[in-house]
Amino acid sequence: MEGKLGNINVNRIKETLIKLEGVENVHDLHVWSIISEFPTLSCHIVVNDSVNRDHLLQKVNTEIKGSFNISHCTIQLEDFNSAIHKDCDFCK
């Protein structure tokens, strides 16, 4: 049964991810447990043009696993300069 994890600080995860080089913003961040002892994370990470997306994705997964013990992540990388983000309340 899915459920919210009480021991995970979502704001701390967001702060950690925003500090990574090339990250402009993080939104739609969700952490939950699919089954007991199986934490899962999904989020959208807004990146600038200069970032190597493959390297950043690897860094994000390593950071989340190492700092928060979450090894199952679904990350969507989004271009900061795209038209969709110019009107995005999360990205301003």
GROMACS elastic network, one bead per residue, 0.5 to 0.9 nm:
[ bonds ]
;  ai    aj funct       b0    kb
    1    33     6  0.79576   500
    1    34     6  0.61125   500
    1    35     6  0.57791   500
    1    36     6  0.80720   500
    2    32     6  0.68036   500
    2    33     6  0.54070   500
    2    35     6  0.62079   500
    2    36     6  0.85040   500
    3    32     6  0.55833   500
    3    33     6  0.53182   500
    3    34     6  0.68574   500
    3    35     6  0.80770   500
    3    36     6  0.88655   500
    4     8     6  0.89115   500
    4    31     6  0.69587   500
    4    33     6  0.63278   500
    5     8     6  0.58559   500
    5     9     6  0.87880   500
    5    31     6  0.70603   500
    5    32     6  0.56052   500
    5    33     6  0.64684   500
    5    39     6  0.76170   500
    6     9     6  0.79249   500
    8    11     6  0.89565   500
    8    12     6  0.84341   500
    8    13     6  0.83631   500
    8    31     6  0.78086   500
    8    68     6  0.73888   500
    9    12     6  0.53454   500
    9    13     6  0.65498   500
    9    14     6  0.89304   500
    9    68     6  0.89064   500
   10    13     6  0.50531   500
   10    14     6  0.62876   500
   10    15     6  0.86740   500
   10    29     6  0.75358   500
   10    30     6  0.75930   500
   10    31     6  0.71786   500
   11    14     6  0.50728   500
   11    15     6  0.61625   500
   11    16     6  0.85823   500
   12    15     6  0.50384   500
   12    16     6  0.61019   500
   12    17     6  0.86411   500
   13    16     6  0.50883   500
   13    17     6  0.62475   500
   13    18     6  0.86958   500
   13    29     6  0.88111   500
   13    64     6  0.75021   500
   13    67     6  0.86488   500
   13    68     6  0.78152   500
   14    17     6  0.51771   500
   14    18     6  0.61430   500
   14    19     6  0.87208   500
   14    25     6  0.86273   500
   14    26     6  0.63886   500
   14    27     6  0.81731   500
   14    29     6  0.75888   500
   15    18     6  0.52636   500
   15    19     6  0.64441   500
   15    26     6  0.87421   500
   16    19     6  0.54570   500
   16    20     6  0.71013   500
   16    63     6  0.81798   500
   16    64     6  0.86216   500
   17    20     6  0.54910   500
   17    21     6  0.89590   500
   17    23     6  0.72526   500
   17    25     6  0.83421   500
   17    26     6  0.72824   500
   17    45     6  0.82899   500
   17    60     6  0.69186   500
   17    63     6  0.81499   500
   17    64     6  0.84616   500
   18    21     6  0.79722   500
   18    22     6  0.85636   500
   18    23     6  0.55249   500
   18    24     6  0.65740   500
   18    25     6  0.59488   500
   18    26     6  0.65933   500
   18    45     6  0.85067   500
   19    22     6  0.86178   500
   19    23     6  0.71013   500
   19    24     6  0.88390   500
   20    23     6  0.57812   500
   20    24     6  0.89136   500
   20    56     6  0.80985   500
   20    59     6  0.83101   500
   20    60     6  0.80335   500
   21    24     6  0.85936   500
   21    47     6  0.89706   500
   21    51     6  0.76094   500
   21    56     6  0.80659   500
   22    46     6  0.85696   500
   22    47     6  0.55162   500
   22    48     6  0.55140   500
   22    49     6  0.79501   500
   22    50     6  0.68817   500
   22    51     6  0.51454   500
   22    52     6  0.82736   500
   22    53     6  0.88899   500
   22    56     6  0.78299   500
   23    26     6  0.77325   500
   23    45     6  0.67706   500
   23    46     6  0.59768   500
   23    48     6  0.65675   500
   23    51     6  0.81454   500
   23    56     6  0.86035   500
   23    80     6  0.89645   500
   24    45     6  0.76051   500
   24    46     6  0.53832   500
   24    47     6  0.53192   500
   24    48     6  0.64583   500
   24    80     6  0.70408   500
   24    91     6  0.76780   500
   25    44     6  0.83761   500
   25    45     6  0.59821   500
   25    46     6  0.50233   500
   25    47     6  0.72080   500
   25    80     6  0.84567   500
   25    90     6  0.75455   500
   25    91     6  0.60782   500
   25    92     6  0.89516   500
   26    29     6  0.70972   500
   26    43     6  0.70182   500
   26    44     6  0.57608   500
   26    46     6  0.60881   500
   26    90     6  0.79088   500
   26    91     6  0.81093   500
   27    30     6  0.88949   500
   27    43     6  0.61528   500
   27    44     6  0.53551   500
   27    45     6  0.66522   500
   27    46     6  0.81218   500
   27    90     6  0.65388   500
   27    91     6  0.82880   500
   28    42     6  0.75459   500
   28    43     6  0.51188   500
   28    44     6  0.58545   500
   28    45     6  0.87782   500
   29    41     6  0.73044   500
   29    42     6  0.57857   500
   29    44     6  0.68107   500
   29    45     6  0.89782   500
   30    40     6  0.81673   500
   30    41     6  0.56475   500
   30    42     6  0.53685   500
   30    43     6  0.63242   500
   31    39     6  0.69904   500
   31    40     6  0.55973   500
   31    42     6  0.66741   500
   31    43     6  0.88298   500
   32    38     6  0.84807   500
   32    39     6  0.57098   500
   32    40     6  0.53963   500
   32    41     6  0.66565   500
   33    36     6  0.64454   500
   33    37     6  0.71399   500
   33    38     6  0.54891   500
   33    40     6  0.57072   500
   33    41     6  0.86786   500
   34    37     6  0.84355   500
   34    38     6  0.61262   500
   34    39     6  0.67369   500
   34    40     6  0.69704   500
   35    38     6  0.55345   500
   35    39     6  0.77759   500
   36    39     6  0.78757   500
   38    70     6  0.78014   500
   38    71     6  0.83626   500
   38    72     6  0.78911   500
   39    69     6  0.80198   500
   39    70     6  0.55977   500
   39    71     6  0.74701   500
   39    72     6  0.69323   500
   39    73     6  0.89181   500
   40    70     6  0.62599   500
   40    71     6  0.72041   500
   40    72     6  0.50555   500
   40    73     6  0.58702   500
   40    74     6  0.81741   500
   41    64     6  0.88997   500
   41    70     6  0.71503   500
   41    71     6  0.83603   500
   41    72     6  0.64499   500
   41    74     6  0.62855   500
   41    75     6  0.81175   500
   42    72     6  0.86495   500
   42    73     6  0.56281   500
   42    75     6  0.56616   500
   42    76     6  0.79735   500
   43    73     6  0.82916   500
   43    74     6  0.67061   500
   43    75     6  0.52948   500
   43    76     6  0.62935   500
   43    77     6  0.86687   500
   44    74     6  0.87366   500
   44    75     6  0.59413   500
   44    77     6  0.58952   500
   44    78     6  0.68882   500
   45    75     6  0.70858   500
   45    76     6  0.61033   500
   45    78     6  0.60081   500
   45    79     6  0.86700   500
   46    76     6  0.84255   500
   46    77     6  0.59142   500
   46    79     6  0.58068   500
   46    80     6  0.54046   500
   46    85     6  0.85820   500
   46    91     6  0.78167   500
   47    50     6  0.83246   500
   47    51     6  0.68751   500
   47    53     6  0.81528   500
   47    77     6  0.67152   500
   47    78     6  0.60049   500
   47    79     6  0.54349   500
   47    80     6  0.54121   500
   47    81     6  0.86092   500
   48    51     6  0.60444   500
   48    78     6  0.86311   500
   48    79     6  0.62798   500
   48    80     6  0.53884   500
   48    81     6  0.71791   500
   49    52     6  0.83756   500
   49    79     6  0.70546   500
   49    80     6  0.74853   500
   49    81     6  0.76516   500
   50    53     6  0.89773   500
   51    54     6  0.87842   500
   51    55     6  0.81500   500
   51    56     6  0.71761   500
   52    55     6  0.54256   500
   52    56     6  0.61431   500
   52    57     6  0.86602   500
   53    57     6  0.59909   500
   53    58     6  0.85560   500
   53    77     6  0.76441   500
   54    57     6  0.51995   500
   54    58     6  0.63250   500
   54    59     6  0.86633   500
   55    58     6  0.52150   500
   55    59     6  0.61855   500
   55    60     6  0.86756   500
   56    60     6  0.60326   500
   56    61     6  0.86006   500
   57    60     6  0.50985   500
   57    61     6  0.62783   500
   57    62     6  0.85930   500
   57    75     6  0.76369   500
   57    77     6  0.81629   500
   58    61     6  0.52826   500
   58    62     6  0.61472   500
   58    63     6  0.85822   500
   59    62     6  0.50973   500
   59    63     6  0.60074   500
   59    64     6  0.85586   500
   60    63     6  0.51497   500
   60    64     6  0.61135   500
   60    65     6  0.85211   500
   60    75     6  0.86138   500
   61    64     6  0.52453   500
   61    65     6  0.60644   500
   61    66     6  0.84038   500
   61    70     6  0.85185   500
   61    71     6  0.72890   500
   61    72     6  0.85384   500
   61    73     6  0.70277   500
   61    75     6  0.86818   500
   62    65     6  0.52662   500
   62    66     6  0.58998   500
   62    67     6  0.83388   500
   62    71     6  0.84373   500
   63    66     6  0.51532   500
   63    67     6  0.57516   500
   63    68     6  0.78033   500
   64    67     6  0.54100   500
   64    68     6  0.53234   500
   64    69     6  0.66088   500
   64    70     6  0.58909   500
   64    71     6  0.72343   500
   64    73     6  0.83895   500
   65    68     6  0.55622   500
   65    71     6  0.50614   500
   65    72     6  0.83668   500
   65    73     6  0.89934   500
   66    69     6  0.57538   500
   66    70     6  0.78491   500
   66    71     6  0.86930   500
   67    70     6  0.82234   500
   68    71     6  0.87045   500
   70    73     6  0.72726   500
   78    81     6  0.88786   500
   78    82     6  0.81308   500
   78    85     6  0.86938   500
   79    82     6  0.55465   500
   79    84     6  0.89245   500
   79    85     6  0.79041   500
   80    83     6  0.84894   500
   80    84     6  0.85585   500
   80    85     6  0.60914   500
   80    86     6  0.81137   500
   80    91     6  0.79900   500
   81    84     6  0.82762   500
   81    85     6  0.67544   500
   81    86     6  0.73534   500
   82    85     6  0.57539   500
   82    86     6  0.70473   500
   83    86     6  0.53750   500
   83    87     6  0.74640   500
   84    87     6  0.61584   500
   84    88     6  0.65746   500
   85    89     6  0.81640   500
   85    90     6  0.83666   500
   85    91     6  0.62363   500
   85    92     6  0.80013   500
   86    89     6  0.85640   500
   86    91     6  0.75850   500
   86    92     6  0.74484   500
   87    90     6  0.88936   500
   87    91     6  0.80180   500
   87    92     6  0.77733   500
   88    91     6  0.53981   500
   88    92     6  0.65778   500
   89    92     6  0.56919   500
